[in-house]
Amino acid sequence: MASIEFVRVTKQFEKNVVIKDLDLKIEDGKFTVLVGPSGCGKTTLLRMIAGIDPQSSGSVLINGKDVTRIAPGQRGVAMVFQNYAIYPTMSVRENIEFGLKNNKVPKAERTELVETISATVGLAEYLDRKPSTLSGGQRQRVALARAMVKKPSVFLMDEPLSNLDAKLRVQMRIELIELHKKLGTTFVYVTHDQVEAMSMADTIVLMNKGTIQQEAPPDVMYRQPNNLFTAQFIGVPPMNVGELGRGGVKFGFRPESAELTHEHSGLHYAARGRIITREMLGSETIYQVRCGQHAFMIKCVEDRFTVDQDVHLGVAADKLVFFEADGSRISTEHALFKDHLEALRGIPHGA
């Protein structure tokens, strides 16, 4: 196992600065997920850890040791790519032991390692088959097994599930969580899918434009977003945000925090609206409600309303958050919070 630390790291391609003066510590043995929109710098961080694309300045430390001048193959890390990168002409066994052969590992040791690892990832009965005969999930397991036989201190995964269908992605997420528990190794996982991040991570590092927006466990990031970007990136549907109408300040609430009723609810934020869309998803229904200039997404357990129906929307005071014009969240301890809370009560909202 190993911790990873970035110390004032900058990465630029020619004149384009992708990451500037970044500091980050990834804890030993944790499942850390780097998430953010395309081009935010998350894969660049992963490749710097691997040594594939070294940083322009600053230091990358693995287990406290600066690895800047250490070759990728000597860093004790293994990388699993989006496209699997397995050899189609080799059997599953040959793919898994390929690196071991190159490193002159004795045959008996290779055989034991391959059989042990393949059993761990559920490939024992497929060792003599070619990749073309395997499903997408099985090919992903081959890539994982090939990384595991190296016994790395760090697993790096670059969107490894993005080529799988939705159902298989869910299954593989569960398998990766269980694999991490078995191995106890440091996992660093890159994705643009915040559902993957929320479901798998011990710690999420949310990035945008080369900057860390927030670093926290999934539940903390969801309930206590540092800023407007985090609030609207994390969560499905994302947090509802409306204009307070004073100096660019915005108010927000999660879709499940609102109540829809036929009559006025008496809750702190109250608005009249009309159902614009309805998505019945089985265990829950998501409504889009138009309230004056705002359109809010509301998540309900009960399927009680229809499109074009007039409703009342209410949100309790403790479910509301406020953001400054620059996007930073206003603390509930700040005097301005109560001021904004009272201002929101006094504003007429409705269709």
PEZI-V100548 format. One record per residue. N is the residue number from 0. PHI is phi as a letter, one per 30 degrees, with the letter a starting at -180 (none if undefined). NEAR is the number of other C-alpha atoms within 8 Angstrom. Layout:
# PEZI-V100548
((N/PHI/NEAR) (N/PHI/NEAR))
This chain:
# PEZI-V100548
((0/none/10) (1/a/12) (2/d/14) (3/b/14) (4/b/12) (5/c/13) (6/b/12) (7/h/11) (8/d/16) (9/b/14) (10/b/12) (11/b/11) (12/c/7) (13/h/5) (14/c/5) (15/c/6) (16/d/10) (17/d/12) (18/b/13) (19/b/11) (20/h/9) (21/d/12) (22/c/9) (23/a/7) (24/b/8) (25/c/9) (26/d/9) (27/d/10) (28/i/11) (29/c/12) (30/c/13) (31/c/14) (32/c/15) (33/c/14) (34/b/15) (35/l/14) (36/d/8) (37/e/6) (38/i/6) (39/d/12) (40/j/13) (41/d/13) (42/d/8) (43/e/8) (44/d/8) (45/d/12) (46/d/11) (47/d/12) (48/d/10) (49/d/13) (50/i/11) (51/d/8) (52/b/8) (53/e/10) (54/d/12) (55/d/8) (56/a/8) (57/i/11) (58/b/12) (59/c/14) (60/c/14) (61/c/12) (62/h/7) (63/i/8) (64/c/6) (65/d/9) (66/c/10) (67/e/10) (68/c/5) (69/c/8) (70/d/7) (71/e/9) (72/d/6) (73/c/7) (74/c/10) (75/i/8) (76/b/13) (77/b/12) (78/c/10) (79/c/13) (80/c/10) (81/d/11) (82/c/6) (83/i/10) (84/h/6) (85/c/9) (86/d/7) (87/d/8) (88/d/6) (89/c/10) (90/d/12) (91/e/13) (92/e/10) (93/d/8) (94/d/12) (95/d/14) (96/c/12) (97/e/9) (98/d/9) (99/d/11) (100/d/10) (101/d/7) (102/c/6) (103/i/6) (104/d/9) (105/e/7) (106/e/6) (107/d/6) (108/d/8) (109/d/12) (110/d/8) (111/d/8) (112/d/9) (113/d/13) (114/d/9) (115/d/8) (116/d/11) (117/d/12) (118/d/9) (119/d/7) (120/c/10) (121/i/8) (122/c/12) (123/e/8) (124/d/6) (125/c/7) (126/e/10) (127/c/8) (128/c/9) (129/d/11) (130/e/13) (131/d/5) (132/c/6) (133/c/10) (134/d/6) (135/e/8) (136/d/10) (137/d/9) (138/d/12) (139/d/11) (140/d/11) (141/d/13) (142/d/13) (143/d/10) (144/d/13) (145/d/13) (146/d/14) (147/d/10) (148/d/12) (149/d/9) (150/h/6) (151/d/11) (152/d/10) (153/b/13) (154/c/14) (155/c/13) (156/b/13) (157/c/13) (158/h/11) (159/d/12) (160/c/9) (161/d/8) (162/d/8) (163/c/9) (164/d/7) (165/e/6) (166/d/6) (167/d/9) (168/e/11) (169/d/8) (170/d/8) (171/d/10) (172/d/11) (173/d/9) (174/d/8) (175/d/8) (176/d/9) (177/d/8) (178/d/9) (179/d/11) (180/d/7) (181/d/6) (182/d/6) (183/i/9) (184/c/13) (185/d/16) (186/c/13) (187/b/13) (188/b/12) (189/c/13) (190/a/13) (191/c/9) (192/c/8) (193/d/12) (194/d/8) (195/e/9) (196/d/14) (197/d/10) (198/d/8) (199/c/11) (200/d/12) (201/d/10) (202/b/12) (203/c/17) (204/c/13) (205/c/12) (206/b/16) (207/a/11) (208/h/9) (209/i/11) (210/b/10) (211/d/10) (212/d/12) (213/a/12) (214/b/10) (215/a/9) (216/d/10) (217/e/13) (218/d/7) (219/d/9) (220/d/15) (221/d/10) (222/d/6) (223/b/6) (224/d/12) (225/d/11) (226/a/11) (227/d/11) (228/e/8) (229/d/13) (230/e/13) (231/c/10) (232/d/9) (233/c/11) (234/j/11) (235/b/5) (236/d/6) (237/d/11) (238/e/12) (239/d/11) (240/b/9) (241/b/8) (242/d/8) (243/d/11) (244/i/7) (245/b/5) (246/i/5) (247/i/9) (248/d/12) (249/b/13) (250/c/12) (251/b/12) (252/a/13) (253/d/10) (254/e/13) (255/d/8) (256/d/9) (257/c/13) (258/c/11) (259/c/8) (260/b/9) (261/d/7) (262/c/6) (263/e/9) (264/d/10) (265/i/6) (266/d/9) (267/e/9) (268/c/11) (269/b/14) (270/b/11) (271/c/12) (272/a/14) (273/b/13) (274/d/16) (275/c/10) (276/b/8) (277/b/11) (278/c/7) (279/d/8) (280/c/7) (281/j/5) (282/d/5) (283/a/11) (284/b/14) (285/c/12) (286/c/13) (287/c/12) (288/c/13) (289/c/13) (290/b/14) (291/i/9) (292/d/5) (293/c/7) (294/c/9) (295/c/11) (296/c/11) (297/b/12) (298/c/11) (299/b/11) (300/d/7) (301/c/6) (302/c/8) (303/c/4) (304/b/6) (305/b/7) (306/d/9) (307/i/7) (308/d/8) (309/d/9) (310/b/12) (311/c/14) (312/c/15) (313/b/15) (314/b/14) (315/d/11) (316/e/9) (317/d/4) (318/c/9) (319/c/10) (320/b/9) (321/b/12) (322/b/15) (323/d/11) (324/d/9) (325/d/5) (326/j/9) (327/d/10) (328/d/12) (329/d/11) (330/d/6) (331/d/7) (332/d/5) (333/d/8) (334/e/7) (335/d/7) (336/d/12) (337/d/9) (338/d/8) (339/d/10) (340/d/9) (341/d/8) (342/d/9) (343/d/9) (344/d/10) (345/d/6) (346/c/6) (347/d/6) (348/b/9) (349/l/8) (350/d/8))
